[in-house]
Amino acid sequence: MIWTYVGDALWVIALSIMFSASRQAWRRIPAGVKPPVMGARLPRGLAVWALPGAAFALSLWFAMSARTWRGDADLAFILFGVRAVSASLLALLHLRWLGAAMAALEREGQLKS
Protein backbone atom coordinates (compact mmCIF):
# COMPACT_ATOMS: atom_id res chain seq x y z
CA MET A 1 0.00 0.00 0.00
CA ILE A 2 2.91 2.37 0.64
CA TRP A 3 3.91 2.09 -3.04
CA THR A 4 0.58 3.63 -4.03
CA TYR A 5 1.31 6.77 -2.05
CA VAL A 6 4.93 6.99 -3.17
CA GLY A 7 3.78 6.65 -6.77
CA ASP A 8 1.23 9.42 -6.21
CA ALA A 9 3.95 11.65 -4.76
CA LEU A 10 6.19 11.10 -7.78
CA TRP A 11 3.33 11.97 -10.13
CA VAL A 12 2.55 15.11 -8.15
CA ILE A 13 6.18 16.21 -8.45
CA ALA A 14 6.30 15.45 -12.19
CA LEU A 15 3.00 17.19 -12.89
CA SER A 16 3.96 20.24 -10.87
CA ILE A 17 7.18 20.55 -12.88
CA MET A 18 5.28 20.19 -16.15
CA PHE A 19 2.52 22.65 -15.30
CA SER A 20 4.98 25.17 -13.87
CA ALA A 21 7.08 25.09 -17.04
CA SER A 22 3.96 25.38 -19.18
CA ARG A 23 2.73 28.34 -17.17
CA GLN A 24 6.01 30.19 -17.62
CA ALA A 25 6.09 29.40 -21.34
CA TRP A 26 2.46 30.54 -21.70
CA ARG A 27 3.37 33.92 -20.24
CA ARG A 28 6.33 34.40 -22.59
CA ILE A 29 4.68 33.29 -25.84
CA PRO A 30 2.47 36.00 -27.42
CA ALA A 31 -1.13 35.09 -28.30
CA GLY A 32 -0.78 34.79 -32.08
CA VAL A 33 2.49 32.85 -32.16
CA LYS A 34 2.51 29.15 -33.05
CA PRO A 35 5.41 27.36 -31.30
CA PRO A 36 7.25 24.61 -33.19
CA VAL A 37 6.77 21.20 -31.58
CA MET A 38 8.30 18.14 -33.26
CA GLY A 39 8.70 19.99 -36.55
CA ALA A 40 5.12 21.31 -36.74
CA ARG A 41 3.76 24.73 -35.82
CA LEU A 42 0.94 24.18 -33.35
CA PRO A 43 -1.42 26.66 -31.69
CA ARG A 44 -0.04 28.04 -28.45
CA GLY A 45 -2.56 26.26 -26.21
CA LEU A 46 -2.02 22.88 -27.80
CA ALA A 47 1.77 23.18 -27.84
CA VAL A 48 2.00 24.27 -24.21
CA TRP A 49 -0.80 22.37 -22.45
CA ALA A 50 -1.46 19.13 -24.40
CA LEU A 51 1.26 16.95 -22.89
CA PRO A 52 0.68 18.05 -19.26
CA GLY A 53 -3.06 17.49 -19.72
CA ALA A 54 -2.53 14.03 -21.19
CA ALA A 55 -0.04 13.20 -18.43
CA PHE A 56 -2.60 14.25 -15.82
CA ALA A 57 -5.20 11.93 -17.38
CA LEU A 58 -2.65 9.10 -17.42
CA SER A 59 -1.79 9.76 -13.78
CA LEU A 60 -5.47 9.43 -12.84
CA TRP A 61 -5.68 6.10 -14.65
CA PHE A 62 -2.52 4.87 -12.91
CA ALA A 63 -3.84 6.04 -9.52
CA MET A 64 -7.11 4.19 -10.07
CA SER A 65 -5.25 1.06 -11.19
CA ALA A 66 -2.99 1.15 -8.13
CA ARG A 67 -5.94 1.48 -5.76
CA THR A 68 -8.00 -1.30 -7.30
CA TRP A 69 -5.05 -3.70 -7.62
CA ARG A 70 -5.85 -7.17 -6.32
CA GLY A 71 -2.60 -8.91 -7.30
CA ASP A 72 0.33 -9.88 -5.13
CA ALA A 73 2.93 -7.52 -3.67
CA ASP A 74 5.54 -8.19 -6.36
CA LEU A 75 3.22 -7.06 -9.13
CA ALA A 76 2.21 -4.02 -7.09
CA PHE A 77 5.88 -3.08 -6.88
CA ILE A 78 6.19 -3.47 -10.65
CA LEU A 79 3.18 -1.19 -11.10
CA PHE A 80 4.92 1.35 -8.87
CA GLY A 81 8.00 1.10 -11.09
CA VAL A 82 5.94 1.72 -14.20
CA ARG A 83 4.31 4.73 -12.55
CA ALA A 84 7.66 6.15 -11.42
CA VAL A 85 9.36 5.73 -14.78
CA SER A 86 6.43 7.06 -16.80
CA ALA A 87 6.09 10.15 -14.59
CA SER A 88 9.76 11.05 -14.93
CA LEU A 89 9.94 10.29 -18.65
CA LEU A 90 6.87 12.38 -19.47
CA ALA A 91 8.23 15.29 -17.44
CA LEU A 92 11.58 15.09 -19.21
CA LEU A 93 9.89 14.80 -22.60
CA HIS A 94 7.76 17.84 -21.91
CA LEU A 95 10.72 19.91 -20.73
CA ARG A 96 12.71 18.88 -23.81
CA TRP A 97 9.93 19.78 -26.26
CA LEU A 98 9.10 23.01 -24.48
CA GLY A 99 12.75 24.01 -24.24
CA ALA A 100 13.31 23.39 -27.95
CA ALA A 101 10.20 25.37 -28.85
CA MET A 102 11.21 28.27 -26.61
CA ALA A 103 14.74 28.28 -28.06
CA ALA A 104 13.36 28.39 -31.60
CA LEU A 105 11.01 31.24 -30.72
CA GLU A 106 13.87 33.08 -29.01
CA ARG A 107 16.00 32.79 -32.15
CA GLU A 108 13.08 34.18 -34.18
CA GLY A 109 12.62 37.02 -31.70
CA GLN A 110 8.99 36.11 -30.99
CA LEU A 111 9.11 35.82 -27.19
CA LYS A 112 8.07 38.41 -24.64
CA SER A 113 10.78 39.38 -22.20
TIMI-2910 file (N, C-alpha, C, CB; in pm, 1 decimal, decimal comma, always signed):
<rs>
+----------+----------+----------+----------+----------+----------+----------+----------+----------+----------+----------+----------+------+
!      n_x !      n_y !      n_z !     ca_x !     ca_y !     ca_z !      c_x !      c_y !      c_z !     cb_x !     cb_y !     cb_z ! resn !
+----------+----------+----------+----------+----------+----------+----------+----------+----------+----------+----------+----------+------+
!    +81,6 !   -119,8 !     +0,0 !     +0,0 !     +0,0 !     +0,0 !    +85,4 !   +125,4 !     +0,0 !    -92,5 !     +0,2 !   +119,2 !  Met !
!   +203,4 !   +120,0 !    +59,3 !   +290,6 !   +236,7 !    +63,7 !   +333,6 !   +277,3 !    -76,3 !   +413,1 !   +208,7 !   +150,5 !  Ile !
!   +347,0 !   +178,8 !   -167,9 !   +391,1 !   +209,4 !   -304,4 !   +287,9 !   +293,7 !   -378,0 !   +418,1 !    +80,2 !   -382,2 !  Trp !
!   +162,3 !   +279,7 !   -342,3 !    +58,0 !   +362,6 !   -403,4 !    +81,0 !   +509,3 !   -370,7 !    -81,6 !   +318,7 !   -355,5 !  Thr !
!   +110,9 !   +537,5 !   -245,9 !   +131,5 !   +676,8 !   -204,6 !   +262,5 !   +733,4 !   -257,1 !   +128,6 !   +687,4 !    -53,4 !  Tyr !
!   +365,8 !   +652,2 !   -262,1 !   +492,8 !   +699,1 !   -317,2 !   +477,4 !   +726,8 !   -467,1 !   +605,5 !   +595,0 !   -292,0 !  Val !
!   +404,8 !   +641,3 !   -535,7 !   +377,7 !   +665,0 !   -677,2 !   +298,1 !   +792,4 !   -699,3 !   +303,5 !   +547,5 !   -736,6 !  Gly !
!   +200,1 !   +816,3 !   -613,2 !   +123,3 !   +941,6 !   -621,4 !   +213,5 !  +1062,7 !   -601,0 !    +10,2 !   +942,5 !   -517,2 !  Asp !
!   +304,6 !  +1053,5 !   -504,1 !   +395,3 !  +1165,3 !   -476,4 !   +485,6 !  +1193,3 !   -595,7 !   +480,2 !  +1136,1 !   -352,0 !  Ala !
!   +534,1 !  +1089,2 !   -660,1 !   +618,6 !  +1109,5 !   -778,0 !   +541,0 !  +1175,1 !   -891,8 !   +677,1 !   +976,2 !   -824,8 !  Leu !
!   +415,3 !  +1134,4 !   -909,5 !   +332,6 !  +1196,7 !  -1013,0 !   +302,7 !  +1341,6 !   -979,8 !   +202,5 !  +1119,7 !  -1030,7 !  Trp !
!   +280,1 !  +1372,4 !   -853,7 !   +255,3 !  +1511,3 !   -814,5 !   +377,3 !  +1597,4 !   -845,3 !   +219,9 !  +1520,3 !   -664,4 !  Val !
!   +494,8 !  +1546,7 !   -816,3 !   +617,5 !  +1621,2 !   -845,1 !   +633,6 !  +1641,5 !   -995,4 !   +740,4 !  +1547,8 !   -787,9 !  Ile !
!   +614,8 !  +1535,3 !  -1072,6 !   +630,5 !  +1545,3 !  -1218,6 !   +528,4 !  +1640,9 !  -1278,8 !   +616,8 !  +1406,8 !  -1283,7 !  Ala !
!   +403,2 !  +1630,9 !  -1235,1 !   +300,1 !  +1719,0 !  -1289,4 !   +321,9 !  +1863,9 !  -1248,7 !   +163,1 !  +1673,2 !  -1244,1 !  Leu !
!   +370,7 !  +1886,7 !  -1128,5 !   +396,1 !  +2024,3 !  -1087,2 !   +510,0 !  +2084,8 !  -1168,7 !   +428,8 !  +2030,2 !   -937,4 !  Ser !
!   +610,4 !  +2006,7 !  -1201,4 !   +718,0 !  +2054,8 !  -1288,5 !   +663,2 !  +2087,5 !  -1427,0 !   +830,9 !  +1949,8 !  -1298,9 !  Ile !
!   +581,5 !  +1998,6 !  -1480,8 !   +527,9 !  +2019,1 !  -1614,9 !   +436,2 !  +2141,3 !  -1621,4 !   +452,3 !  +1895,1 !  -1660,3 !  Met !
!   +345,2 !  +2153,6 !  -1526,7 !   +251,7 !  +2265,4 !  -1529,8 !   +320,9 !  +2397,8 !  -1499,2 !   +138,7 !  +2241,9 !  -1430,9 !  Phe !
!   +423,2 !  +2395,9 !  -1414,5 !   +498,4 !  +2517,0 !  -1386,6 !   +573,2 !  +2565,1 !  -1510,4 !   +595,8 !  +2493,5 !  -1272,1 !  Ser !
!   +638,0 !  +2473,1 !  -1581,1 !   +708,5 !  +2509,2 !  -1704,2 !   +611,6 !  +2558,9 !  -1810,1 !   +787,6 !  +2389,9 !  -1757,6 !  Ala !
!   +495,9 !  +2494,9 !  -1820,1 !   +395,7 !  +2538,2 !  -1918,0 !   +341,7 !  +2676,3 !  -1884,6 !   +280,6 !  +2437,7 !  -1924,7 !  Ser !
!   +323,3 !  +2703,2 !  -1759,2 !   +272,7 !  +2834,1 !  -1717,4 !   +372,7 !  +2945,0 !  -1751,4 !   +242,8 !  +2834,2 !  -1566,4 !  Arg !
!   +499,4 !  +2919,6 !  -1726,9 !   +601,1 !  +3018,7 !  -1761,7 !   +610,9 !  +3038,3 !  -1912,5 !   +736,7 !  +2977,2 !  -1705,7 !  Gln !
!   +603,8 !  +2929,3 !  -1988,2 !   +608,6 !  +2940,1 !  -2133,6 !   +486,2 !  +3014,2 !  -2186,3 !   +618,1 !  +2801,0 !  -2197,7 !  Ala !
!   +370,0 !  +2988,0 !  -2129,0 !   +246,0 !  +3054,0 !  -2169,6 !   +257,8 !  +3205,6 !  -2154,4 !   +127,4 !  +3001,3 !  -2086,8 !  Trp !
!   +320,8 !  +3248,6 !  -2047,9 !   +337,3 !  +3392,4 !  -2024,2 !   +434,5 !  +3457,1 !  -2121,8 !   +385,0 !  +3416,3 !  -1882,7 !  Arg !
!   +531,7 !  +3382,4 !  -2170,1 !   +632,9 !  +3440,3 !  -2258,5 !   +596,7 !  +3433,1 !  -2406,0 !   +763,4 !  +3371,5 !  -2236,9 !  Arg !
!   +505,0 !  +3344,2 !  -2443,9 !   +467,8 !  +3329,4 !  -2584,2 !   +348,4 !  +3421,1 !  -2612,9 !   +433,7 !  +3180,2 !  -2618,3 !  Ile !
!   +360,2 !  +3513,7 !  -2708,6 !   +246,6 !  +3600,4 !  -2742,5 !   +128,9 !  +3520,0 !  -2798,9 !   +290,2 !  +3707,3 !  -2844,0 !  Pro !
!    +10,7 !  +3579,5 !  -2795,5 !   -112,6 !  +3508,8 !  -2829,9 !   -115,7 !  +3454,6 !  -2972,7 !   -228,8 !  +3599,9 !  -2810,0 !  Ala !
!    -65,5 !  +3524,0 !  -3069,8 !    -77,8 !  +3478,7 !  -3208,4 !    +33,4 !  +3388,4 !  -3256,8 !    -84,7 !  +3595,0 !  -3296,9 !  Gly !
!   +131,5 !  +3362,2 !  -3175,1 !   +249,1 !  +3285,4 !  -3216,4 !   +220,7 !  +3136,0 !  -3204,8 !   +372,5 !  +3323,7 !  -3131,1 !  Val !
!   +265,3 !  +3060,4 !  -3306,2 !   +251,5 !  +2914,8 !  -3304,7 !   +389,3 !  +2852,9 !  -3279,3 !   +190,0 !  +2862,3 !  -3439,4 !  Lys !
!   +410,4 !  +2796,8 !  -3160,6 !   +540,9 !  +2736,1 !  -3129,6 !   +565,7 !  +2609,1 !  -3210,5 !   +550,0 !  +2704,2 !  -2980,6 !  Pro !
!   +691,9 !  +2586,1 !  -3247,9 !   +725,0 !  +2461,4 !  -3318,9 !   +741,1 !  +2345,7 !  -3219,3 !   +855,3 !  +2479,0 !  -3402,3 !  Pro !
!   +665,9 !  +2239,8 !  -3241,9 !   +676,7 !  +2120,2 !  -3158,2 !   +690,0 !  +2000,7 !  -3251,7 !   +552,3 !  +2104,4 !  -3061,9 !  Val !
!   +800,5 !  +1930,8 !  -3242,1 !   +829,7 !  +1814,3 !  -3326,0 !   +818,1 !  +1846,8 !  -3474,4 !   +735,9 !  +1699,5 !  -3291,0 !  Met !
!   +866,3 !  +1962,6 !  -3514,1 !   +869,8 !  +1999,3 !  -3655,1 !   +742,1 !  +2060,9 !  -3708,7 !   +901,6 !  +1880,8 !  -3734,7 !  Gly !
!   +639,2 !  +2072,3 !  -3628,6 !   +512,4 !  +2130,5 !  -3674,0 !   +481,8 !  +2255,3 !  -3591,4 !   +396,0 !  +2027,0 !  -3662,7 !  Ala !
!   +419,2 !  +2352,3 !  -3652,6 !   +376,1 !  +2472,5 !  -3581,9 !   +234,9 !  +2448,1 !  -3530,2 !   +381,7 !  +2599,1 !  -3674,7 !  Arg !
!   +222,7 !  +2445,8 !  -3399,7 !    +94,0 !  +2418,2 !  -3335,2 !    +42,3 !  +2543,9 !  -3267,1 !   +107,1 !  +2302,9 !  -3232,7 !  Leu !
!    -89,1 !  +2553,6 !  -3247,3 !   -142,0 !  +2666,1 !  -3169,1 !    -81,5 !  +2667,5 !  -3029,2 !   -295,7 !  +2658,5 !  -3160,2 !  Pro !
!    -70,3 !  +2785,4 !  -2973,6 !     -3,6 !  +2803,5 !  -2844,8 !    -61,8 !  +2713,3 !  -2736,5 !    -13,3 !  +2948,5 !  -2801,1 !  Arg !
!   -193,1 !  +2707,8 !  -2724,6 !   -256,0 !  +2626,4 !  -2620,6 !   -224,5 !  +2479,0 !  -2634,9 !   -404,8 !  +2645,9 !  -2622,9 !  Gly !
!   -229,9 !  +2429,7 !  -2756,4 !   -202,4 !  +2287,7 !  -2779,7 !    -55,3 !  +2255,8 !  -2753,5 !   -240,3 !  +2248,5 !  -2923,6 !  Leu !
!    +34,0 !  +2343,0 !  -2800,9 !   +177,4 !  +2318,2 !  -2783,8 !   +219,3 !  +2321,7 !  -2637,3 !   +257,7 !  +2420,4 !  -2862,4 !  Ala !
!   +155,9 !  +2408,1 !  -2559,3 !   +199,8 !  +2427,5 !  -2420,6 !   +127,7 !  +2334,4 !  -2323,7 !   +177,4 !  +2571,9 !  -2378,5 !  Val !
!     -0,3 !  +2306,9 !  -2345,9 !    -80,1 !  +2236,6 !  -2244,7 !   -119,8 !  +2093,1 !  -2279,5 !   -203,0 !  +2313,9 !  -2218,9 !  Trp !
!    -98,8 !  +2046,6 !  -2401,9 !   -146,5 !  +1912,9 !  -2440,1 !    -77,2 !  +1800,8 !  -2362,7 !   -125,8 !  +1891,5 !  -2588,8 !  Ala !
!    +54,8 !  +1803,8 !  -2357,4 !   +125,5 !  +1695,3 !  -2289,0 !   +101,2 !  +1694,9 !  -2138,2 !   +274,0 !  +1705,6 !  -2316,1 !  Leu !
!   +102,7 !  +1810,8 !  -2069,7 !    +67,9 !  +1805,5 !  -1926,4 !    -74,9 !  +1757,4 !  -1902,1 !    +85,9 !  +1942,8 !  -1863,5 !  Pro !
!   -168,0 !  +1795,4 !  -1987,3 !   -305,8 !  +1748,5 !  -1971,7 !   -318,3 !  +1598,7 !  -1992,2 !   -396,5 !  +1820,5 !  -2068,8 !  Gly !
!   -250,8 !  +1547,8 !  -2094,5 !   -253,0 !  +1403,3 !  -2119,4 !   -182,6 !  +1327,1 !  -2006,5 !   -186,2 !  +1371,1 !  -2254,9 !  Ala !
!    -74,7 !  +1384,6 !  -1955,3 !     -4,1 !  +1320,5 !  -1843,3 !    -92,1 !  +1317,1 !  -1718,7 !   +128,0 !  +1394,6 !  -1812,8 !  Ala !
!   -168,4 !  +1423,3 !  -1696,1 !   -260,1 !  +1424,8 !  -1582,0 !   -365,2 !  +1315,0 !  -1596,0 !   -328,2 !  +1562,4 !  -1569,4 !  Phe !
!   -421,1 !  +1299,8 !  -1716,1 !   -519,6 !  +1193,3 !  -1738,3 !   -456,6 !  +1055,9 !  -1716,0 !   -578,1 !  +1202,5 !  -1881,0 !  Ala !
!   -334,0 !  +1036,5 !  -1763,4 !   -264,6 !   +909,6 !  -1742,2 !   -239,0 !   +885,1 !  -1594,1 !   -132,6 !   +907,5 !  -1819,2 !  Leu !
!   -204,1 !   +991,8 !  -1521,5 !   -178,8 !   +976,2 !  -1378,3 !   -305,4 !   +933,9 !  -1303,8 !   -124,4 !  +1106,8 !  -1319,6 !  Ser !
!   -420,2 !   +985,3 !  -1346,4 !   -546,6 !   +943,2 !  -1283,6 !   -574,5 !   +796,1 !  -1310,4 !   -663,7 !  +1028,7 !  -1335,0 !  Leu !
!   -547,0 !   +751,2 !  -1431,9 !   -568,2 !   +610,4 !  -1464,6 !   -473,9 !   +521,8 !  -1383,0 !   -547,4 !   +586,2 !  -1615,5 !  Trp !
!   -346,3 !   +563,3 !  -1371,8 !   -251,5 !   +486,8 !  -1290,7 !   -293,9 !   +484,8 !  -1143,9 !   -110,3 !   +545,6 !  -1304,1 !  Phe !
!   -341,2 !   +597,8 !  -1092,6 !   -383,5 !   +603,8 !   -952,4 !   -501,1 !   +509,6 !   -927,4 !   -421,8 !   +748,0 !   -913,7 !  Ala !
!   -596,5 !   +508,6 !  -1021,6 !   -710,6 !   +418,9 !  -1007,4 !   -665,9 !   +272,3 !  -1014,3 !   -815,4 !   +448,0 !  -1116,6 !  Met !
!   -574,7 !   +243,7 !  -1106,3 !   -525,4 !   +105,9 !  -1118,6 !   -452,0 !    +61,4 !   -992,5 !   -432,7 !    +93,1 !  -1240,0 !  Ser !
!   -373,6 !   +151,5 !   -934,0 !   -298,8 !   +115,4 !   -813,2 !   -391,9 !    +91,3 !   -694,7 !   -197,9 !   +225,1 !   -778,5 !  Ala !
!   -502,0 !   +162,8 !   -688,9 !   -593,7 !   +148,3 !   -575,7 !   -688,5 !    +29,6 !   -589,1 !   -674,0 !   +274,0 !   -559,6 !  Arg !
!   -710,6 !    -15,4 !   -709,7 !   -799,6 !   -130,0 !   -729,7 !   -721,4 !   -257,9 !   -756,9 !   -895,8 !   -102,7 !   -844,8 !  Thr !
!   -591,1 !   -254,7 !   -735,5 !   -505,3 !   -369,5 !   -762,4 !   -535,8 !   -482,1 !   -664,5 !   -357,1 !   -329,8 !   -753,9 !  Trp !
!   -555,6 !   -601,0 !   -716,7 !   -584,8 !   -716,6 !   -632,4 !   -480,4 !   -825,9 !   -647,9 !   -721,9 !   -771,8 !   -665,1 !  Arg !
!   -366,3 !   -793,0 !   -710,0 !   -260,1 !   -890,9 !   -730,4 !   -170,4 !   -901,6 !   -609,2 !   -177,9 !   -855,2 !   -852,1 !  Gly !
!    -60,1 !   -972,1 !   -625,2 !    +33,0 !   -988,4 !   -513,3 !   +125,4 !   -867,0 !   -501,5 !   +116,2 !  -1117,0 !   -530,8 !  Asp !
!   +207,3 !   -867,3 !   -399,2 !   +292,6 !   -752,1 !   -366,9 !   +400,7 !   -729,1 !   -473,1 !   +358,1 !   -772,1 !   -230,0 !  Ala !
!   +450,6 !   -836,0 !   -533,5 !   +554,0 !   -819,3 !   -635,6 !   +500,5 !   -743,1 !   -756,5 !   +607,9 !   -955,7 !   -679,3 !  Asp !
!   +381,1 !   -776,0 !   -799,0 !   +322,3 !   -706,0 !   -912,9 !   +283,5 !   -562,6 !   -877,0 !   +200,2 !   -781,9 !   -963,6 !  Leu !
!   +248,4 !   -538,5 !   -753,2 !   +220,9 !   -401,5 !   -708,6 !   +348,2 !   -317,4 !   -713,8 !   +162,4 !   -401,5 !   -565,4 !  Ala !
!   +460,7 !   -378,1 !   -680,5 !   +588,1 !   -308,5 !   -688,5 !   +624,9 !   -278,8 !   -833,6 !   +697,9 !   -391,0 !   -621,6 !  Phe !
!   +595,3 !   -370,3 !   -922,5 !   +619,5 !   -347,3 !  -1065,1 !   +530,9 !   -233,7 !  -1115,9 !   +593,5 !   -476,4 !  -1146,5 !  Ile !
!   +406,6 !   -229,7 !  -1072,8 !   +317,6 !   -119,2 !  -1110,2 !   +372,5 !    +14,0 !  -1059,0 !   +175,5 !   -143,0 !  -1054,6 !  Leu !
!   +427,4 !    +14,1 !   -938,0 !   +492,2 !   +134,6 !   -886,7 !   +608,6 !   +175,5 !   -976,6 !   +541,5 !   +112,2 !   -742,7 !  Phe !
!   +688,3 !    +80,2 !  -1020,0 !   +800,3 !   +110,2 !  -1108,6 !   +755,7 !   +170,4 !  -1240,6 !   +880,0 !    -14,6 !  -1134,7 !  Gly !
!   +649,3 !   +117,1 !  -1295,9 !   +594,3 !   +172,4 !  -1420,2 !   +545,2 !   +315,1 !  -1397,5 !   +479,1 !    +83,9 !  -1473,2 !  Val !
!   +478,8 !   +337,7 !  -1285,8 !   +431,0 !   +472,9 !  -1254,7 !   +546,4 !   +569,4 !  -1237,6 !   +345,6 !   +471,8 !  -1128,5 !  Arg !
!   +651,3 !   +527,6 !  -1167,4 !   +765,6 !   +615,0 !  -1141,6 !   +839,3 !   +649,6 !  -1271,1 !   +861,8 !   +548,6 !  -1042,5 !  Ala !
!   +863,8 !   +549,5 !  -1353,0 !   +936,2 !   +573,2 !  -1477,9 !   +853,6 !   +657,4 !  -1574,2 !   +974,0 !   +440,4 !  -1543,8 !  Val !
!   +725,4 !   +628,5 !  -1585,7 !   +643,2 !   +705,8 !  -1679,6 !   +629,7 !   +851,3 !  -1635,4 !   +504,4 !   +642,4 !  -1693,2 !  Ser !
!   +619,1 !   +877,1 !  -1506,8 !   +609,2 !  +1015,2 !  -1458,8 !   +735,7 !  +1093,0 !  -1493,1 !   +584,5 !  +1018,2 !  -1306,7 !  Ala !
!   +850,2 !  +1033,9 !  -1466,5 !   +975,7 !  +1105,4 !  -1492,8 !  +1001,7 !  +1121,0 !  -1642,1 !  +1092,9 !  +1032,2 !  -1427,6 !  Ser !
!   +971,7 !  +1019,2 !  -1720,9 !   +994,3 !  +1029,5 !  -1864,6 !   +902,3 !  +1132,5 !  -1930,2 !   +974,6 !   +893,9 !  -1929,8 !  Leu !
!   +777,4 !  +1137,7 !  -1889,6 !   +687,1 !  +1237,6 !  -1947,0 !   +727,9 !  +1379,0 !  -1907,8 !   +543,5 !  +1210,9 !  -1902,5 !  Leu !
!   +775,6 !  +1396,6 !  -1785,2 !   +822,5 !  +1529,0 !  -1743,8 !   +945,8 !  +1569,6 !  -1824,0 !   +854,2 !  +1530,6 !  -1592,9 !  Ala !
!  +1039,3 !  +1478,5 !  -1842,5 !  +1158,4 !  +1509,2 !  -1921,3 !  +1123,9 !  +1536,1 !  -2067,6 !  +1258,6 !  +1394,6 !  -1911,9 !  Leu !
!  +1033,6 !  +1458,6 !  -2122,4 !   +989,3 !  +1479,5 !  -2260,1 !   +926,3 !  +1616,8 !  -2276,8 !   +890,2 !  +1371,0 !  -2301,6 !  Leu !
!   +841,5 !  +1653,2 !  -2183,8 !   +775,6 !  +1783,6 !  -2190,8 !   +877,1 !  +1897,3 !  -2180,5 !   +670,8 !  +1796,3 !  -2079,5 !  His !
!   +970,4 !  +1886,3 !  -2087,6 !  +1072,5 !  +1990,7 !  -2073,5 !  +1159,9 !  +2000,2 !  -2197,7 !  +1159,5 !  +1963,7 !  -1950,7 !  Leu !
!  +1190,0 !  +1888,1 !  -2258,5 !  +1271,5 !  +1888,0 !  -2381,0 !  +1197,3 !  +1956,3 !  -2494,6 !  +1309,1 !  +1744,2 !  -2421,6 !  Arg !
!  +1071,0 !  +1917,8 !  -2518,4 !   +992,9 !  +1978,3 !  -2626,4 !   +969,9 !  +2126,4 !  -2602,1 !   +859,2 !  +1907,1 !  -2641,7 !  Trp !
!   +936,9 !  +2161,0 !  -2480,5 !   +910,2 !  +2300,6 !  -2448,0 !  +1037,8 !  +2383,9 !  -2458,3 !   +850,2 !  +2312,4 !  -2307,2 !  Leu !
!  +1148,1 !  +2329,7 !  -2412,2 !  +1274,9 !  +2400,8 !  -2423,6 !  +1315,9 !  +2424,6 !  -2568,0 !  +1383,0 !  +2324,4 !  -2352,6 !  Gly !
!  +1298,1 !  +2324,2 !  -2653,0 !  +1331,0 !  +2338,8 !  -2794,5 !  +1240,0 !  +2441,5 !  -2861,6 !  +1319,9 !  +2203,8 !  -2866,2 !  Ala !
!  +1112,8 !  +2440,1 !  -2827,9 !  +1019,5 !  +2537,4 !  -2885,1 !  +1053,2 !  +2678,5 !  -2840,5 !   +876,0 !  +2503,3 !  -2845,8 !  Ala !
!  +1085,5 !  +2694,3 !  -2712,8 !  +1120,6 !  +2826,8 !  -2661,4 !  +1251,6 !  +2876,6 !  -2723,2 !  +1132,4 !  +2823,1 !  -2507,7 !  Met !
!  +1347,8 !  +2788,3 !  -2743,5 !  +1474,2 !  +2828,1 !  -2805,8 !  +1451,7 !  +2872,4 !  -2950,0 !  +1575,4 !  +2712,3 !  -2801,1 !  Ala !
!  +1365,9 !  +2800,8 !  -3021,8 !  +1336,2 !  +2839,2 !  -3160,5 !  +1265,6 !  +2974,3 !  -3165,0 !  +1249,3 !  +2731,6 !  -3229,3 !  Ala !
!  +1170,6 !  +2994,8 !  -3075,3 !  +1100,6 !  +3123,7 !  -3072,3 !  +1194,7 !  +3236,9 !  -3029,3 !   +979,7 !  +3116,5 !  -2977,0 !  Leu !
!  +1288,0 !  +3207,2 !  -2942,9 !  +1387,5 !  +3307,6 !  -2901,4 !  +1475,2 !  +3347,6 !  -3019,9 !  +1475,5 !  +3253,2 !  -2785,5 !  Glu !
!  +1518,6 !  +3248,9 !  -3097,4 !  +1599,9 !  +3279,1 !  -3215,4 !  +1522,4 !  +3365,0 !  -3315,6 !  +1646,6 !  +3149,0 !  -3282,6 !  Arg !
!  +1392,7 !  +3342,0 !  -3325,9 !  +1308,5 !  +3417,6 !  -3417,7 !  +1268,7 !  +3553,0 !  -3360,8 !  +1184,7 !  +3338,1 !  -3451,6 !  Glu !
!  +1297,4 !  +3575,8 !  -3233,1 !  +1262,3 !  +3702,2 !  -3170,4 !  +1113,7 !  +3717,3 !  -3142,8 !  +1307,8 !  +3814,3 !  -3256,1 !  Gly !
!  +1044,0 !  +3607,4 !  -3118,0 !   +899,2 !  +3610,9 !  -3098,6 !   +854,8 !  +3594,9 !  -2954,9 !   +836,2 !  +3505,2 !  -3179,7 !  Gln !
!   +947,6 !  +3599,2 !  -2859,3 !   +911,1 !  +3581,9 !  -2718,7 !   +901,7 !  +3717,9 !  -2649,1 !  +1014,1 !  +3491,4 !  -2646,6 !  Leu !
!   +811,6 !  +3723,2 !  -2552,4 !   +806,9 !  +3840,7 !  -2463,7 !   +923,0 !  +3831,2 !  -2366,0 !   +669,7 !  +3850,0 !  -2386,9 !  Lys !
!   +968,3 !  +3945,7 !  -2316,5 !  +1078,0 !  +3937,9 !  -2219,9 !  +1031,9 !  +3918,1 !  -2078,6 !  +1160,6 !  +4060,4 !  -2226,6 !  Ser !
+----------+----------+----------+----------+----------+----------+----------+----------+----------+----------+----------+----------+------+
</rs>
